[in-house]
């Protein structure tokens, strides 16, 4: 007698594609089933985003019109982990580190030379223009960005690790 092969059990398939310009259809389906990006998960659990990012991701999905990949976290699993002693210890450590970071004094570098790239053109044909400013004031508040104030009053932010961004004071490069 022949044994019949059963078809493999598969998850319901969501049609690939985009839901508007912000996220893929699979990302929308994941959110409907309780899996969310770090910021949404943190908001729903009432914890810092840094704590969520310490946990294991469940999956990733494409988001934005640039097809970025975004990690998704299982809300139910993280809620269970948060209820454990280990989860509470991790949360306390993240909060303590954030408190220390807030207490760090800001660093102000006056009279600096600042170099950066300014992007123009189109998405398919981008062009980078090198910019330079002298006598700028650079303020570092301890985060990922610094604030640059130019002599003409223009103020903008740049990531500390942004390609093409450099700060010099008295002929020496300042590293953040």
C-alpha positions in Angstrom: 0.0 0.0 0.0 1.3 3.4 -0.9 1.8 6.0 1.8 0.4 9.4 0.9 2.6 12.4 1.4 1.0 15.2 3.3 1.6 18.7 2.0 3.9 20.7 4.3 2.2 22.9 6.8 3.1 26.5 5.8 2.3 29.8 7.4 -0.3 31.9 5.6 1.5 33.8 2.9 1.2 37.6 2.8 1.5 39.1 -0.6 4.8 40.7 -1.2 4.9 44.4 -1.9 4.4 47.7 -0.2 1.6 49.1 1.9 1.9 52.7 0.7 5.4 54.1 1.0 6.2 53.3 4.6 6.5 49.5 5.0 6.1 46.2 3.3 2.9 44.2 3.4 4.8 41.6 5.4 5.7 44.3 8.0 2.1 45.3 8.3 1.1 41.6 8.8 3.8 41.2 11.5 2.5 44.2 13.4 -1.0 42.8 13.2 0.3 39.6 14.9 2.2 41.3 17.7 5.7 41.9 16.3 6.8 45.5 16.1 10.0 47.6 15.6 12.1 48.6 18.6 10.5 52.0 19.1 6.9 50.8 19.0 7.8 47.8 21.3 9.4 50.1 23.8 6.4 52.4 23.8 4.0 49.5 24.3 6.0 48.0 27.1 6.9 51.4 28.7 10.7 50.7 28.6 13.6 52.4 27.0 14.4 51.5 23.3 17.9 50.6 24.5 16.5 47.7 26.6 14.5 46.4 23.6 17.5 46.5 21.3 19.4 44.3 23.8 16.9 41.5 23.2 16.8 39.0 20.3 15.0 40.1 17.2 12.3 37.9 15.9 12.5 38.9 12.2 13.2 41.8 9.9 11.1 43.6 7.3 11.6 46.2 4.6 10.5 49.7 5.6 10.5 53.1 3.9 10.6 53.9 0.2 14.4 53.2 0.3 13.7 49.5 1.4 15.5 49.8 4.7 15.6 46.6 6.8 14.1 47.1 10.2 14.3 44.6 13.1 11.0 43.4 14.6 10.6 42.1 18.1 7.9 39.8 19.6 5.9 41.9 22.1 4.6 38.9 24.0 8.0 37.3 24.4 9.6 40.6 25.6 6.7 41.2 28.1 7.4 37.7 29.5 11.1 38.4 29.7 10.5 41.8 31.4 8.6 40.0 34.1 11.6 37.8 35.0 14.4 38.8 37.4 16.9 38.8 34.5 14.7 41.2 32.5 14.4 43.6 35.4 18.1 43.6 36.0 18.7 44.4 32.4 16.2 47.2 32.6 17.8 48.7 35.7 21.2 48.6 34.1 19.9 50.4 31.0 18.3 53.1 33.1 21.4 53.5 35.2 23.6 54.0 32.0 21.1 56.5 30.7 21.2 58.5 33.9 25.1 58.6 33.8 24.9 59.7 30.2 22.6 62.6 31.1 25.0 63.8 33.8 27.9 64.1 31.5 28.7 67.8 30.8 28.4 69.1 27.3 31.6 69.9 25.4 31.7 73.2 23.5 34.5 73.7 21.0 34.6 77.4 19.9 36.6 78.7 17.0 36.7 75.4 15.2 37.1 74.6 11.5 34.4 72.3 10.3 34.4 70.2 7.1 31.3 68.3 5.9 29.6 67.0 2.8 26.4 68.6 1.5 24.4 66.3 -0.8 22.5 67.7 -3.9 21.3 66.3 -7.1 18.7 63.5 -7.4 18.2 60.1 -5.8 19.6 58.4 -8.9 22.4 61.0 -9.5 23.5 62.3 -6.1 26.4 64.9 -5.9 28.4 65.6 -2.8 29.7 69.2 -2.3 32.4 69.7 0.2 31.7 72.5 2.7 34.0 74.3 5.1 33.3 76.7 7.9 35.8 78.6 10.1 35.1 80.0 13.6 32.3 77.6 14.1 31.1 76.4 17.5 30.6 72.7 17.9 28.5 71.4 20.9 28.7 67.8 21.9 26.0 66.7 24.4 27.1 63.1 24.6 24.7 61.6 22.0 25.3 60.4 18.5 25.1 63.9 17.1 26.9 67.2 17.5 25.4 70.6 16.9 27.3 73.0 14.7 26.7 76.8 14.9 28.2 78.8 12.1 29.3 82.5 12.5 26.3 83.6 10.3 23.9 82.1 12.9 23.1 78.9 10.9 22.7 75.9 13.1 22.6 72.2 12.1 23.4 68.7 13.4 25.8 66.1 12.1 26.3 62.5 13.2 29.7 62.0 14.9 30.5 59.1 12.5 29.1 60.7 9.3 31.4 60.2 6.4 33.1 63.5 5.4 32.5 65.2 8.7 35.6 66.5 10.5 36.3 69.1 13.1 39.7 70.9 13.6 40.9 73.1 16.5 44.4 74.7 16.5 45.4 72.5 13.5 44.5 69.2 15.3 41.6 67.0 14.4 39.0 66.6 17.2 37.7 63.0 17.5 34.4 62.3 19.1 
